[in-house]
Amino acid sequence: MAEFDRQDLVATCRALAIEAGAVIMKVYARDDFDVRAKSDDSPVTEADEAADAVISAGLRARFPDIALVTEEQAATHDLSASTFLIVDPLDGTKEFVQRRGDFTVNIALVENGIPTFGVVYAPARNRMFFTTADGGAVEEQGAFAADEMGDLSSISVSNADNSALRVVASKSHRSPELEDYIGRYDVSDSVAAGSSLKFCLVAAGEADFYPRLGPTMEWDTAAGDAVLRGAGGHVVTADDHKPLAYGKPGFRNPYFLAYAPSVTLKSG
């Protein structure tokens, strides 16, 4: 089993997320940039690839003994380790391409199927969330300097009112199935957001519930899942409400529900 210092992991991953965010924002600020389709027809840009290069190099240099999985290098992965780092260098590429701002840098650590650490950085929204070395969850405020941590505020999930739930769901992946599921709840507010920010809005108590009835991969969810768990929330599979597990063959997730424990889940 790889040995590492958790404080060092937090500091390194936070700094790499900020450095990757700066690379992404340079591309985002340009008048145009190339967008290509990957083999699964999802979009990829030079910002995805540049951010991946920054994060991968930094993690391999600092933690050479921990297995690394990244979205942009997923085709090369044959994972057998129970402890691994998993990265989505630009989550929400559709939001990036359409210049809607809700994209994030995601870096997470998975141990024995559980995401135990995660950092989620939304450079266009000036928001950063991460789990601490002791397992809590915080939001950072400040200038987001790679070499100096700003002010940290502990975050925790809401005490939800099941007669007036605040739901957050995808901007780019809505479906009749999802709308039907949300319709089973008493909802006072429904907000659309992109990328792993949805997990963080639940973690920060700004929403109660994030149902996802659509395809995702582990690198899309691990960092946000870790932040939400650190804030007292849960992420479970939609069909049997068991904790969402990581390290699955192919890294594909089932449908899932992310929520504050005070939310009463509906079956099916």
C-alpha positions in Angstrom: 0.0 0.0 0.0 1.3 3.4 -1.0 2.5 5.6 1.9 1.8 9.3 1.8 1.2 12.3 4.0 -2.4 13.5 3.8 -1.5 17.2 4.6 0.9 17.0 1.6 -1.8 15.4 -0.5 -4.2 18.2 0.3 -1.7 21.0 -0.4 -0.4 19.4 -3.6 -3.8 18.7 -5.1 -5.1 22.1 -4.2 -2.1 23.8 -5.8 -2.3 21.6 -9.0 -6.0 22.4 -9.3 -5.3 26.1 -9.2 -2.4 25.7 -11.7 -4.7 23.7 -14.1 -7.4 26.3 -13.6 -5.1 29.1 -14.8 -4.2 27.1 -17.9 -7.9 26.5 -18.6 -8.8 30.1 -18.2 -6.2 31.2 -20.7 -7.9 29.1 -23.3 -11.4 30.2 -22.1 -10.4 33.9 -22.6 -9.6 33.4 -26.2 -12.0 34.3 -29.0 -11.9 30.8 -30.4 -10.4 27.4 -29.6 -10.5 23.9 -31.2 -13.2 21.5 -30.1 -12.9 17.8 -31.1 -15.1 14.8 -30.5 -13.7 11.8 -28.7 -14.5 8.2 -29.5 -17.6 8.4 -27.3 -18.7 11.7 -29.1 -18.0 13.8 -26.0 -16.1 17.0 -26.6 -12.5 17.6 -25.8 -10.5 20.8 -26.1 -6.9 21.9 -25.8 -7.8 23.1 -22.3 -8.7 19.6 -21.2 -5.4 18.3 -22.5 -3.2 21.1 -21.1 -4.8 20.8 -17.7 -4.4 17.1 -17.7 -0.7 17.5 -18.5 -0.2 19.9 -15.6 -2.0 17.7 -13.0 -0.6 14.4 -14.2 3.0 15.6 -14.1 2.5 17.1 -10.7 0.9 14.0 -9.2 3.4 11.6 -10.7 6.3 13.7 -9.4 4.9 14.1 -5.9 3.2 10.7 -5.4 4.9 8.2 -7.8 3.7 5.2 -5.8 0.0 6.0 -6.0 -1.8 4.8 -9.2 -3.2 7.6 -11.3 -6.3 7.6 -13.5 -7.2 10.6 -15.6 -10.1 11.0 -18.1 -7.8 12.1 -20.9 -5.6 9.0 -20.4 -8.4 6.5 -19.5 -7.9 4.2 -22.5 -4.5 3.3 -21.1 -5.6 2.3 -17.6 -5.7 -1.2 -16.3 -6.4 -0.5 -12.7 -5.6 -3.2 -10.0 -4.7 -0.9 -7.1 -7.1 -0.4 -4.2 -5.7 3.1 -3.7 -5.6 5.5 -6.6 -5.8 9.1 -7.6 -8.5 9.9 -10.2 -8.7 13.2 -12.2 -11.0 15.0 -14.5 -8.9 18.0 -15.6 -11.9 19.8 -17.0 -15.3 18.5 -15.9 -18.1 20.2 -17.8 -16.5 20.6 -21.2 -19.9 21.4 -22.7 -20.2 24.3 -20.2 -16.7 25.4 -21.1 -17.4 25.3 -24.9 -20.7 27.2 -24.5 -19.0 29.6 -22.1 -21.5 29.1 -19.3 -18.8 29.0 -16.5 -19.9 25.9 -14.7 -16.8 23.8 -15.3 -14.4 22.4 -12.7 -11.1 20.8 -12.1 -11.5 17.6 -10.1 -8.8 15.6 -8.3 -9.7 12.8 -5.9 -8.1 10.0 -3.9 -10.0 6.6 -3.7 -9.2 4.1 -1.0 -10.9 0.7 -1.0 -13.7 1.9 -3.2 -14.4 5.1 -1.2 -13.4 8.6 -2.3 -11.6 9.8 0.8 -10.2 13.1 -0.5 -11.3 15.5 -3.2 -10.7 19.0 -4.5 -13.2 20.8 -6.8 -12.1 24.1 -8.3 -14.4 26.2 -10.5 -12.1 28.9 -11.9 -14.7 30.8 -13.8 -16.9 30.9 -10.7 -14.1 31.7 -8.2 -15.1 28.8 -5.9 -13.0 26.0 -4.5 -14.0 23.2 -2.2 -11.9 20.4 -0.8 -11.7 17.8 1.9 -9.2 18.3 4.7 -6.6 15.9 6.0 -8.9 15.0 8.9 -11.9 14.2 6.6 -13.9 17.4 6.9 -15.0 19.6 4.0 -14.2 23.3 3.5 -14.7 26.1 1.0 -11.7 28.4 0.4 -12.1 32.2 -0.2 -9.4 34.4 -1.5 -7.2 34.9 -4.5 -6.5 31.2 -4.9 -2.8 31.4 -5.0 -1.1 28.1 -5.6 1.5 28.7 -2.9 -0.7 30.3 -0.2 -4.0 29.0 1.1 -6.8 31.5 1.7 -9.4 31.7 4.4 -11.2 28.4 4.9 -14.8 27.9 6.0 -16.2 24.6 7.1 -19.2 23.5 5.2 -22.0 21.0 6.0 -25.1 19.8 4.5 -28.5 21.3 5.1 -31.3 20.2 7.4 -33.7 19.7 4.6 -37.4 20.4 4.6 -39.0 17.5 2.8 -42.0 19.6 2.0 -39.9 22.2 0.2 -36.8 20.6 -1.1 -34.1 22.5 -3.1 -33.0 20.3 -6.0 -29.9 20.9 -8.2 -29.6 19.0 -11.5 -27.6 19.0 -14.7 -27.8 21.8 -17.2 -26.7 19.6 -20.1 -28.2 16.2 -19.3 -31.8 16.6 -18.5 -34.2 13.9 -19.5 -37.9 13.0 -19.1 -36.8 10.2 -16.7 -35.1 12.7 -14.5 -38.0 15.1 -14.6 -40.4 12.4 -13.6 -38.2 11.3 -10.7 -37.8 14.9 -9.4 -41.6 15.2 -9.7 -42.1 12.6 -7.0 -40.7 15.1 -4.4 -42.1 18.3 -3.0 -39.7 20.8 -4.5 -39.6 24.4 -3.7 -36.6 25.3 -5.9 -34.9 23.6 -8.8 -31.6 24.9 -10.0 -29.6 23.9 -13.0 -25.8 23.7 -12.7 -23.0 22.0 -14.5 -20.1 19.7 -13.6 -19.3 18.5 -10.1 -20.4 21.9 -8.7 -23.7 20.2 -8.0 -22.2 18.0 -5.3 -20.6 21.1 -3.8 -23.8 23.0 -3.7 -25.4 20.2 -1.7 -22.2 20.0 0.5 -22.4 23.7 1.3 -26.1 23.5 2.2 -27.1 25.6 -0.8 -29.2 22.7 -2.2 -30.6 19.6 -0.5 -30.5 17.0 -3.3 -28.8 16.1 -6.6 -30.3 13.2 -8.5 -28.4 12.0 -11.5 -30.3 9.6 -13.8 -27.8 9.7 -16.7 -24.3 8.4 -17.6 -21.2 9.5 -15.6 -17.7 8.2 -15.1 -15.9 7.9 -11.8 -13.6 10.9 -12.7 -16.7 13.0 -13.1 -17.9 12.3 -9.5 -15.1 11.2 -7.2 -13.9 14.6 -6.1 -17.4 16.1 -5.6 -18.5 12.9 -3.9 -15.6 13.1 -1.4 -16.4 16.8 -0.6 -20.1 15.9 -0.1 -19.2 13.0 2.2 -16.8 15.2 4.1 -19.7 17.7 4.6 -22.0 14.9 6.1 -23.8 14.0 2.9 -24.3 10.7 1.0 -24.0 9.5 -2.5 -25.9 6.2 -3.3 -26.9 4.3 -6.3 -30.4 5.2 -7.5 -31.8 1.6 -7.7 -30.8 0.1 -4.3 -29.5 3.2 -2.3 -26.2 1.5 -1.6 -23.1 3.8 -1.4 -21.6 4.6 -4.8 -18.4 2.5 -5.1 -15.2 3.3 -7.1 -12.6 1.3 -8.9 -15.3 -0.4 -11.1 -14.2 -2.1 -14.4 -14.4 0.6 -17.0 -15.0 3.3 -14.4 -18.6 3.8 -15.4 -21.1 4.8 -12.7 -24.7 3.7 -12.4 -27.4 6.3 -11.8 -27.0 7.9 -8.4 -28.5 10.2 -5.8 -26.4 12.8 -3.8 -28.2 14.3 -0.9 -28.3 15.6 2.7 -29.2 12.7 5.1 -32.3 14.6 6.1 -33.8 14.1 2.6 -36.3 11.2 2.5 -35.5 9.3 -0.6 -38.1 7.8 -2.9 -37.7 4.3 -4.1 -37.2 3.3 -7.8 
